[in-house]
Amino acid sequence: MGQVKKKKRTIITIIVIALILGGGAVGITACNKNLSQLQDFSDNAVEIAKIEYHDISNHINVSGNVESENLIKITSKLTAKVATLNVELGSHVNEGDVLCVFDSSELQQQYDNLLKTQENSQNQSENTHKINERNLANAKRDKEINLAQAQRAINDAINAQNKAYEKESNLIDEINNEIVRRDEAKNTMNTTDDPQKYAEASQTYQEAEMNVQTKQSSLEAIREQFSTYDSAVQSAQDAYAAAERSADMTIQNYQDILDAEQFQQDNNSKTELEKLADSIAECTVKAPKSGVITSLNIAEGSIPTTDALMTIEDTDSLKIKVQISEADILNIQEGMPAIVKTSATGDKEFNATVSRVVNIYDTSAQGASATGTATGGYSAEITVNDSESELLIGMNAKVKIVLNEKKDVLAVPYDSIITDEDEKSHVLLAVKGADGVTKAKSVIVEKGMEGTYYTEITSSEIKEGDMIVMNPNNYQDGDVLPISDIDTAVQGNGADSDA
């Protein structure tokens, strides 16, 4: 505020000097359309203004160049020749437009050759896959056949074993029957007195005894063969298990071969093929967003020497980067309103907003504000709210950042207020008495917001339409003011507000 107040006092002083030197009734321009100064009576001029309502504000003036909010650098790592260039510096492009096309013939040839090699490899892999599948199916079928044969061998061994046990059982039954017959015959021999019966019983006894001996020998012979039958069964079962294990191993081997096929693919060729396809697609460069070509580093028929092909800037979203002095940086916040003007657009004003405040000191940033005050170190970005403004990228813009403002408040010029030793604020009113004499009347007032040129008055001691003395230091309370007619002393002239 200190620098701004100094500026205001300088302006008022120049106006007063012009009055004194010019003489007569001279209108003095202020910052309200109804504000004017009175006539100069001899050597002691009095300046009068009518108290009115104003829009007041505090602001700082800065400057910067118009830039795009969305700057897109179009890059490519291709080293091919530019076959077609569809844009030039300053061209407006829409999203999706083809900007340029690189020569893709060499890349396409590499792609076709690699694709053919991969297809041959794929055909061979498919043939090998069919063979492996057939081998697996054969191994499964062989397993079924071999296990069926092994099972028949087990069944035969078990049947032979069962027949031996059955023959043993039959012989035991036959031996027991012969023993019973022998014992019955012996009992008859011991109990009968009949020689005939004795003779018959004796013959039966001898036959039965002989049969017991014979069958007992057969039983022992069969029992000696039991281990052979048991071994045959065990051997057949072992053969079955061995055949099953062998078949399972063969099947698993072929299954492992099939499972490994997915890992035997030529992933390197596939990856290289995908890279070539991507490179071919990248040969057609399209605009990712709409905007204007602001830099162009390629030419048709040439090979780019840098990966930065061109730059697209969105003209519908504009910003201005401005330098902020150390004295002002703490007063600026994001969201504050701003007004933008350029020499090219004349008096037209464009609404803007402080979108970013960079409060980190940068020693490399140097410049000057719109008021000539040196700036540097701190900066801010101002976003232009009007999407269809006449502003062009690169224009030098003057920006007024509004720190605070009030609309339609009772206010008086800053220099019309004086402060006494008790820190009380006074203004001098020009009051016309009943005798027609206009005198100075001191009134204590309470100040509100201080604008760039006007100060708000919040107390009720003065009102709209009162006449205020603009140069209060030249008069005291009760002084007669050299005004012949206060009603004709004020003439409408000037601006409406601090703006």
C-alpha positions as CSV (number, residue, x, y, z in Angstrom):
1,M,0.0,0.0,0.0
2,G,2.9,2.4,0.7
3,Q,4.0,2.6,-2.9
4,V,0.4,3.0,-4.1
5,K,-0.3,5.9,-1.7
6,K,2.8,7.7,-2.8
7,K,1.6,7.4,-6.4
8,K,-1.8,8.9,-5.5
9,R,-0.2,11.9,-3.7
10,T,1.9,12.5,-6.8
11,I,-1.1,12.6,-9.0
12,I,-2.9,15.1,-6.8
13,T,0.1,17.4,-6.5
14,I,0.4,17.5,-10.3
15,I,-3.2,18.5,-10.6
16,V,-2.9,21.2,-8.0
17,I,0.2,22.7,-9.7
18,A,-1.7,22.7,-13.0
19,L,-4.5,24.6,-11.3
20,I,-2.3,27.2,-9.9
21,L,-0.3,27.8,-13.0
22,G,-3.4,27.8,-15.3
23,G,-5.7,29.9,-13.2
24,G,-9.4,30.3,-13.7
25,A,-12.0,27.6,-13.5
26,V,-10.2,24.3,-14.5
27,G,-11.8,20.8,-14.3
28,I,-9.5,18.2,-12.6
29,T,-9.8,14.6,-13.6
30,A,-10.2,12.1,-10.7
31,C,-11.5,8.5,-10.5
32,N,-15.2,9.1,-10.4
33,K,-17.5,10.5,-13.2
34,N,-19.0,13.0,-10.8
35,L,-15.8,14.1,-9.2
36,S,-14.3,17.5,-10.1
37,Q,-12.5,20.4,-8.7
38,L,-13.6,24.0,-8.0
39,Q,-12.3,27.3,-9.5
40,D,-9.0,28.9,-8.5
41,F,-9.6,32.1,-6.7
42,S,-6.4,34.1,-6.8
43,D,-3.5,32.4,-5.1
44,N,-5.4,30.1,-2.7
45,A,-7.3,27.5,-4.7
46,V,-9.8,25.2,-3.0
47,E,-10.7,21.8,-4.5
48,I,-14.2,20.5,-3.9
49,A,-15.7,17.1,-4.7
50,K,-19.1,15.6,-4.2
51,I,-19.2,12.6,-1.9
52,E,-20.7,9.6,-3.7
53,Y,-20.9,5.8,-3.8
54,H,-18.1,4.0,-5.5
55,D,-16.7,0.5,-6.3
56,I,-13.3,0.4,-4.6
57,S,-10.5,-2.1,-4.8
58,N,-6.9,-2.9,-4.1
59,H,-4.9,-4.3,-6.8
60,I,-1.4,-4.8,-8.2
61,N,-0.3,-4.4,-11.8
62,V,2.0,-7.0,-13.4
63,S,2.7,-8.2,-16.9
64,G,3.6,-11.3,-18.8
65,N,3.2,-13.2,-22.1
66,V,0.1,-15.1,-23.1
67,E,0.7,-18.8,-23.1
68,S,-1.4,-21.9,-23.4
69,E,-2.7,-23.8,-20.4
70,N,-2.3,-27.1,-22.3
71,L,1.0,-27.3,-24.2
72,I,1.6,-30.7,-25.8
73,K,5.0,-31.7,-27.2
74,I,4.6,-34.2,-30.1
75,T,7.6,-36.6,-29.9
76,S,8.8,-39.6,-31.8
77,K,11.8,-41.9,-31.5
78,L,11.5,-43.0,-35.1
79,T,14.5,-42.4,-37.4
80,A,12.5,-42.8,-40.6
81,K,12.1,-40.1,-43.3
82,V,9.0,-37.9,-43.1
83,A,6.9,-38.9,-46.1
84,T,4.1,-36.4,-45.6
85,L,3.8,-33.3,-43.5
86,N,0.2,-31.9,-43.2
87,V,0.8,-28.9,-41.0
88,E,2.9,-25.7,-40.9
89,L,3.7,-23.2,-38.2
90,G,0.5,-21.6,-37.0
91,S,-1.8,-24.3,-38.4
92,H,-4.9,-25.0,-36.3
93,V,-5.5,-28.7,-35.9
94,N,-8.3,-30.7,-34.4
95,E,-8.0,-33.8,-32.1
96,G,-7.3,-36.8,-34.3
97,D,-6.0,-34.9,-37.3
98,V,-3.0,-36.5,-39.0
99,L,0.0,-34.2,-38.5
100,C,2.6,-36.2,-40.4
101,V,3.4,-39.6,-41.8
102,F,6.8,-41.3,-41.6
103,D,8.0,-43.7,-44.3
104,S,7.1,-47.2,-43.0
105,S,8.2,-49.3,-46.0
106,E,11.4,-50.6,-44.3
107,L,9.5,-51.4,-41.0
108,Q,6.8,-53.1,-43.0
109,Q,9.3,-55.3,-44.8
110,Q,10.9,-56.3,-41.5
111,Y,7.4,-57.1,-40.1
112,D,6.4,-59.2,-43.1
113,N,9.6,-61.3,-43.0
114,L,9.4,-61.9,-39.2
115,L,5.7,-62.7,-39.6
116,K,6.5,-65.3,-42.3
117,T,9.2,-66.9,-40.1
118,Q,6.9,-67.0,-37.1
119,E,4.1,-68.6,-39.2
120,N,6.5,-71.3,-40.4
121,S,7.6,-71.9,-36.8
122,Q,4.0,-72.0,-35.8
123,N,3.1,-74.6,-38.5
124,Q,6.0,-76.8,-37.3
125,S,4.9,-76.4,-33.7
126,E,1.4,-77.4,-34.6
127,N,2.6,-80.5,-36.4
128,T,4.8,-81.5,-33.5
129,H,1.8,-80.9,-31.2
130,K,-0.3,-83.3,-33.2
131,I,2.4,-86.0,-33.0
132,N,2.7,-85.5,-29.2
133,E,-1.0,-85.8,-28.8
134,R,-1.0,-89.0,-30.9
135,N,1.8,-90.4,-28.8
136,L,-0.1,-89.6,-25.6
137,A,-3.3,-91.3,-27.0
138,N,-1.3,-94.4,-28.0
139,A,0.4,-94.5,-24.6
140,K,-3.0,-94.4,-22.9
141,R,-4.4,-97.2,-25.2
142,D,-1.2,-99.3,-24.6
143,K,-1.8,-99.0,-20.9
144,E,-5.3,-100.3,-21.2
145,I,-4.1,-103.3,-23.3
146,N,-1.1,-104.2,-21.1
147,L,-3.0,-103.9,-17.9
148,A,-5.8,-106.1,-19.3
149,Q,-3.2,-108.8,-20.2
150,A,-1.6,-108.5,-16.7
151,Q,-5.0,-108.8,-15.1
152,R,-5.7,-112.0,-17.1
153,A,-2.4,-113.4,-15.8
154,I,-3.4,-112.6,-12.3
155,N,-6.8,-114.2,-12.8
156,D,-5.2,-117.4,-14.2
157,A,-2.8,-117.6,-11.3
158,I,-5.6,-117.1,-8.8
159,N,-7.7,-119.7,-10.6
160,A,-4.9,-122.3,-10.5
161,Q,-4.3,-121.5,-6.8
162,N,-8.0,-121.9,-6.1
163,K,-8.2,-125.2,-7.9
164,A,-5.3,-126.5,-5.8
165,Y,-7.0,-125.4,-2.6
166,E,-10.2,-127.0,-3.9
167,K,-8.4,-130.2,-4.7
168,E,-6.9,-130.2,-1.3
169,S,-10.3,-129.8,0.2
170,N,-11.7,-132.6,-1.8
171,L,-8.9,-134.9,-0.9
172,I,-9.4,-134.1,2.8
173,D,-13.0,-135.0,2.4
174,E,-12.2,-138.2,0.6
175,I,-9.6,-139.2,3.2
176,N,-12.0,-138.5,6.0
177,N,-14.6,-140.7,4.3
178,E,-12.1,-143.5,3.8
179,I,-11.1,-143.2,7.5
180,V,-14.7,-143.5,8.5
181,R,-15.2,-146.5,6.2
182,R,-12.0,-148.1,7.6
183,D,-13.1,-147.5,11.2
184,E,-16.5,-149.0,10.6
185,A,-15.0,-152.1,9.0
186,K,-12.6,-152.5,11.9
187,N,-15.4,-152.2,14.3
188,T,-17.4,-154.9,12.4
189,M,-14.3,-157.1,12.5
190,N,-14.1,-156.7,16.3
191,T,-17.7,-157.3,17.0
192,T,-18.9,-160.0,14.5
193,D,-18.8,-163.7,15.0
194,D,-19.8,-164.3,11.4
195,P,-16.8,-165.4,9.4
196,Q,-18.4,-164.1,6.2
197,K,-19.0,-160.7,7.6
198,Y,-15.6,-160.7,9.2
199,A,-14.0,-161.5,5.8
200,E,-16.0,-158.7,4.1
201,A,-15.2,-156.2,6.8
202,S,-11.5,-157.2,6.6
203,Q,-11.4,-156.6,2.9
204,T,-13.2,-153.2,3.3
205,Y,-10.7,-152.3,6.0
206,Q,-7.7,-153.0,3.8
207,E,-9.2,-151.1,0.8
208,A,-10.0,-148.1,3.0
209,E,-6.6,-148.1,4.6
210,M,-4.9,-148.3,1.2
211,N,-7.1,-145.4,-0.1
212,V,-6.2,-143.3,3.0
213,Q,-2.5,-143.8,2.3
214,T,-2.9,-143.0,-1.4
215,K,-5.0,-139.9,-0.9
216,Q,-2.7,-138.8,1.9
217,S,0.2,-138.9,-0.4
218,S,-1.7,-136.9,-3.0
219,L,-2.7,-134.3,-0.4
220,E,0.9,-133.9,0.6
221,A,1.9,-133.5,-3.0
222,I,-0.7,-130.8,-3.6
223,R,0.3,-128.9,-0.4
224,E,3.9,-128.9,-1.6
225,Q,2.7,-127.0,-4.7
226,F,0.8,-124.3,-2.7
227,S,3.9,-122.0,-2.5
228,T,4.3,-122.3,-6.3
229,Y,0.7,-121.2,-6.8
230,D,1.1,-118.3,-4.3
231,S,4.2,-117.2,-6.0
232,A,2.5,-117.2,-9.4
233,V,-0.3,-115.0,-8.0
234,Q,2.2,-112.6,-6.5
235,S,4.3,-112.5,-9.6
236,A,1.2,-111.8,-11.7
237,Q,0.2,-109.0,-9.4
238,D,3.7,-107.5,-9.4
239,A,3.7,-107.7,-13.2
240,Y,0.4,-105.8,-13.2
241,A,1.8,-103.0,-10.9
242,A,5.0,-102.8,-13.0
243,A,3.0,-102.5,-16.2
244,E,0.9,-99.8,-14.7
245,R,3.9,-97.8,-13.5
246,S,5.6,-98.1,-16.8
247,A,2.4,-97.0,-18.7
248,D,1.9,-94.1,-16.3
249,M,5.5,-92.9,-16.8
250,T,5.1,-93.1,-20.5
251,I,1.8,-91.2,-20.4
252,Q,3.2,-88.6,-18.0
253,N,6.3,-88.1,-20.3
254,Y,4.1,-87.3,-23.3
255,Q,1.8,-85.1,-21.2
256,D,4.9,-83.2,-20.0
257,I,6.0,-82.7,-23.6
258,L,2.6,-81.3,-24.4
259,D,2.6,-79.0,-21.3
260,A,6.0,-77.7,-22.2
261,E,4.9,-76.6,-25.7
262,Q,3.4,-73.4,-24.3
263,F,6.8,-72.4,-22.9
264,Q,8.6,-73.3,-26.1
265,Q,6.9,-70.6,-28.1
266,D,9.3,-68.0,-29.6
267,N,8.4,-65.2,-27.3
268,N,11.3,-63.1,-28.6
269,S,9.8,-63.1,-32.1
270,K,6.4,-62.3,-30.8
271,T,7.7,-59.4,-28.8
272,E,9.7,-58.1,-31.7
273,L,6.7,-58.4,-34.0
274,E,4.6,-56.4,-31.6
275,K,7.3,-53.7,-31.4
276,L,7.4,-53.5,-35.2
277,A,3.6,-53.2,-35.3
278,D,3.7,-50.4,-32.8
279,S,6.4,-48.6,-34.8
280,I,4.4,-48.9,-38.0
281,A,1.4,-47.5,-36.2
282,E,3.5,-44.6,-34.8
283,C,4.5,-43.7,-38.4
284,T,1.1,-41.9,-38.6
285,V,1.3,-39.1,-36.1
286,K,-2.1,-37.7,-35.0
287,A,-3.0,-34.7,-32.8
288,P,-3.9,-35.8,-29.3
289,K,-5.8,-32.5,-28.7
290,S,-7.0,-29.5,-30.7
291,G,-4.8,-26.4,-30.8
292,V,-2.3,-24.4,-32.8
293,I,1.1,-25.6,-34.1
294,T,3.5,-23.2,-32.3
295,S,6.8,-24.9,-33.1
296,L,7.8,-27.2,-35.9
297,N,11.1,-29.1,-36.1
298,I,10.6,-31.4,-39.1
299,A,10.3,-31.0,-42.8
300,E,8.9,-33.2,-45.5
301,G,11.4,-35.6,-46.9
302,S,13.9,-35.2,-44.0
303,I,14.8,-37.4,-41.1
304,P,14.2,-35.7,-37.7
305,T,17.3,-34.8,-35.8
306,T,15.5,-34.6,-32.5
307,D,12.6,-36.5,-30.9
308,A,10.6,-33.3,-30.5
309,L,8.6,-33.0,-33.7
310,M,6.3,-30.1,-33.0
311,T,4.3,-28.4,-30.3
312,I,0.5,-28.0,-30.1
313,E,-0.9,-25.3,-27.8
314,D,-4.6,-25.1,-26.9
315,T,-5.8,-21.5,-27.8
316,D,-9.1,-22.0,-25.9
317,S,-7.3,-22.3,-22.5
318,L,-4.9,-19.5,-22.0
319,K,-2.7,-18.4,-19.1
320,I,-0.3,-15.6,-18.3
321,K,2.8,-16.2,-16.2
322,V,3.7,-13.1,-14.3
323,Q,6.5,-12.1,-11.9
324,I,5.5,-11.0,-8.4
325,S,7.6,-8.8,-6.2
326,E,8.6,-9.8,-2.7
327,A,6.4,-7.0,-1.3
328,D,3.3,-8.4,-3.0
329,I,3.7,-12.2,-2.9
330,L,2.1,-12.8,0.5
331,N,-1.0,-10.8,-0.6
332,I,-1.8,-13.0,-3.6
333,Q,-3.8,-16.1,-3.3
334,E,-5.2,-18.6,-5.7
335,G,-8.7,-17.8,-6.8
336,M,-8.3,-14.0,-6.8
337,P,-9.9,-12.3,-9.8
338,A,-7.8,-10.5,-12.3
339,I,-8.3,-8.2,-15.4
340,V,-6.2,-8.7,-18.5
341,K,-5.5,-6.1,-21.2
342,T,-3.2,-6.0,-24.2
343,S,-2.0,-3.4,-26.6
344,A,-3.4,-5.3,-29.5
345,T,-6.9,-5.5,-28.0
346,G,-7.0,-1.9,-26.8
347,D,-9.3,-1.1,-24.0
348,K,-11.0,-4.5,-24.0
349,E,-10.7,-6.3,-20.7
350,F,-10.7,-10.0,-20.2
351,N,-11.7,-11.7,-17.0
352,A,-9.1,-14.0,-15.4
353,T,-8.3,-15.8,-12.2
354,V,-5.1,-16.4,-10.2
355,S,-4.8,-20.2,-10.8
356,R,-1.4,-20.8,-9.2
357,V,1.0,-19.0,-6.9
358,V,4.7,-20.0,-6.9
359,N,6.0,-18.8,-3.6
360,I,9.5,-20.3,-4.0
361,Y,12.1,-17.7,-4.8
362,D,13.8,-18.2,-8.2
363,T,16.9,-16.1,-8.6
364,S,16.9,-16.6,-12.4
365,A,13.6,-14.8,-12.8
366,Q,14.0,-11.1,-13.3
367,G,11.8,-8.4,-14.9
368,A,9.7,-5.4,-14.2
369,S,6.0,-4.9,-13.3
370,A,3.6,-2.8,-15.2
371,T,4.4,0.1,-12.8
372,G,8.1,-0.2,-13.4
373,T,8.8,-1.8,-10.1
374,A,11.5,-4.5,-10.3
375,T,10.3,-8.0,-9.8
376,G,11.9,-11.4,-9.6
377,G,12.0,-14.6,-7.7
378,Y,8.3,-15.2,-7.2
379,S,5.6,-15.8,-9.8
380,A,2.0,-16.6,-10.4
381,E,-0.1,-18.0,-13.2
382,I,-3.2,-16.2,-14.4
383,T,-5.9,-18.3,-16.2
384,V,-8.0,-16.4,-18.7
385,N,-11.7,-17.2,-18.1
386,D,-12.9,-16.1,-21.5
387,S,-12.5,-19.2,-23.7
388,E,-13.2,-17.2,-26.9
389,S,-11.1,-14.1,-26.3
390,E,-9.2,-12.3,-28.9
391,L,-5.9,-13.0,-27.1
392,L,-3.2,-14.7,-29.1
393,I,-0.3,-16.8,-27.8
394,G,2.8,-14.7,-27.4
395,M,1.0,-11.4,-26.8
396,N,2.3,-9.2,-24.0
397,A,-0.4,-8.7,-21.5
398,K,-1.0,-6.3,-18.6
399,V,-2.7,-7.9,-15.7
400,K,-4.4,-6.3,-12.8
401,I,-4.7,-8.7,-9.8
402,V,-7.6,-7.6,-7.5
403,L,-6.5,-8.2,-3.9
404,N,-9.9,-7.2,-2.5
405,E,-12.9,-5.1,-3.5
406,K,-16.2,-3.7,-2.4
407,K,-19.1,-2.6,-4.5
408,D,-21.2,0.5,-4.2
409,V,-19.9,1.9,-0.8
410,L,-19.7,5.5,0.4
411,A,-16.1,6.6,-0.2
412,V,-13.9,9.6,-0.5
413,P,-10.6,10.2,-2.2
414,Y,-7.6,9.0,-0.2
415,D,-5.9,12.4,0.1
416,S,-9.1,14.1,1.4
417,I,-8.6,12.3,4.8
418,I,-6.2,13.8,7.4
419,T,-5.1,12.1,10.7
420,D,-4.6,14.1,13.9
421,E,-2.2,13.4,16.8
422,D,-4.8,11.1,18.4
423,E,-4.8,9.0,15.3
424,K,-8.4,10.1,14.5
425,S,-9.4,10.5,10.9
426,H,-11.0,13.8,9.8
427,V,-12.4,15.2,6.6
428,L,-13.3,18.9,5.8
429,L,-16.7,19.5,4.4
430,A,-17.6,22.6,2.5
431,V,-20.8,23.9,4.1
432,K,-22.7,26.9,2.9
433,G,-24.3,28.9,5.7
434,A,-27.5,30.9,5.8
435,D,-25.5,34.0,5.0
436,G,-24.3,32.4,1.7
437,V,-20.7,32.0,3.0
438,T,-19.1,28.6,2.5
439,K,-16.9,27.5,5.4
440,A,-14.8,24.4,6.2
441,K,-16.3,22.0,8.7
442,S,-14.1,19.3,10.3
443,V,-15.9,16.0,10.7
444,I,-14.4,12.9,12.4
445,V,-15.0,9.8,10.3
446,E,-14.4,6.0,10.6
447,K,-12.5,4.4,7.7
448,G,-13.3,1.1,6.2
449,M,-11.5,-0.5,3.3
450,E,-8.8,1.5,1.7
451,G,-8.8,1.1,-2.1
452,T,-6.2,2.2,-4.5
453,Y,-7.6,5.8,-4.9
454,Y,-10.7,5.8,-2.6
455,T,-11.3,5.0,1.1
456,E,-14.5,3.6,2.4
457,I,-16.3,5.7,5.1
458,T,-18.2,3.4,7.5
459,S,-19.5,6.1,9.9
460,S,-22.7,8.2,9.4
461,E,-21.2,11.6,9.9
462,I,-21.1,12.3,6.2
463,K,-23.6,11.3,3.5
464,E,-23.9,11.1,-0.2
465,G,-24.0,14.6,-1.8
466,D,-21.9,16.3,0.8
467,M,-19.2,18.5,-0.5
468,I,-15.7,17.5,0.6
469,V,-12.5,19.6,0.5
470,M,-9.9,17.8,-1.5
471,N,-6.9,19.7,-0.1
472,P,-7.7,19.7,3.6
473,N,-4.2,20.6,4.7
474,N,-4.7,24.2,3.3
475,Y,-7.6,24.9,5.6
476,Q,-8.8,24.5,9.2
477,D,-12.2,24.0,10.8
478,G,-14.2,27.3,10.4
479,D,-12.1,28.8,7.6
480,V,-14.0,30.7,5.0
481,L,-13.6,29.0,1.7
482,P,-13.0,31.2,-1.4
483,I,-16.0,29.9,-3.2
484,S,-18.5,32.3,-4.7
485,D,-21.1,29.6,-5.5
486,I,-20.7,26.1,-4.1
487,D,-23.5,24.8,-6.4
488,T,-21.5,25.7,-9.5
489,A,-18.1,24.8,-8.1
490,V,-18.4,21.0,-8.7
491,Q,-18.5,19.7,-12.3
492,G,-19.0,16.1,-13.3
493,N,-15.8,14.6,-14.6
494,G,-13.6,11.4,-14.1
495,A,-14.0,7.7,-13.6
496,D,-16.5,5.7,-11.6
497,S,-14.2,3.7,-9.2
498,D,-10.7,2.6,-8.2
499,A,-10.7,0.4,-11.3
